[in-house]
Amino acid sequence: MIRVTVRTYGHMSQALKGTSAEIEFDGRTVGDLLAELITRYGAPLQRVLYPRGDTLSDMIYVLVNGKNIAHSGGVGAPLAAGDTVTILPITAGG
């Protein structure tokens, strides 16, 4: 079991029912954490994270300790106790 802090912004906060949570779970990767979050928070979160089934949305950034997982293994990126995982929507405007 490891414990991480999950922080969210924008519509992600609605899906997780808050902007920050301490999550203790069995797992070692970002993918394991996301699966745990979906188990706890249900279909609304799954639709936001995985709108096309099994591929993480390209409209979401996931950061581990401030570093984008796109550069460190994607959902296979490792997690350790005490890490901070930030999930935020990409915003655009014109």
N, C-alpha and C positions, 0 to 999 in steps of 0.2 A: 504494500500500500504506500502510495505517496500522496502528499498534499500540495496542491498548487493554488495560486490565486488566479481567478479568471476575471478580467475586466472587459466590459463591453461599452459600446457607444452606439448612438443612433437607434435604428429599429432593432438592432441586436439586443439592446437593453430590454425592449418589450418582450422579445422571445425568451429571454432568461429571467424576466421578472425582477430586474435590478441591474445596477451598473457594476457590481463587484460581488464575487462569491468565493469562499474557500471551498475547494472541492477535494475530497479524499477519495481515491479510487485505485483499483487494481489495474495497472497498466504502466507502460513505459514510453509511449509515443503520443504525439499530438493526435493521431488518428484514434488511439485508445481513449483519450480525453474527450474528443468530439463525440465518440460513440456513447460514452458515459453521460455526457450532457444531453444527448438526444433521448437516452433512456429516462433521464430525470425530468426533462422539460417537454418531451413529446414532439408530435408532428409539426407544430408551428416552427420549431427550431430546425427540424430536419429539412423542411421546405426552404428555409433561408440558407442553410449551409450546403445542401445537396439538391438544388432544384432540378437537376437532370439525372437524378438517380445516385450513382456511386462516385461522381466526380465533384470535388469541392468547388463551390461557386467561384467564378473568376471576378465576382463583384465584392469579394470579401478578402481582407487582409488578415492573416493570423500571424502574430508576432510572439516570439518567445524571448523574454527578457530584452525586448526592443528590437529583435532581429527577425526579419521576414522569413517564414519557413520556406518560401519559394527558393531561398538560397541555401537551405540547410537540410534538404531531404523531404520537403513537402510534409504530408501528413505522417510520414515515417520519421520525422525529426524527433530525436529523443527528448524526454522530459526528466527532470530530477526534482526531488523534494525541494520546495521553496521557490520554484520557478514562478514567474508571472507570465500568463498567457493573455494577450490582448486580442480581441476579435472585433474588427471594425469594418464597417461598410466603406466601399470606395465611393466617394462623392465626386460629382462632376457638375459643371455649370458652364454657362456661356454668357 
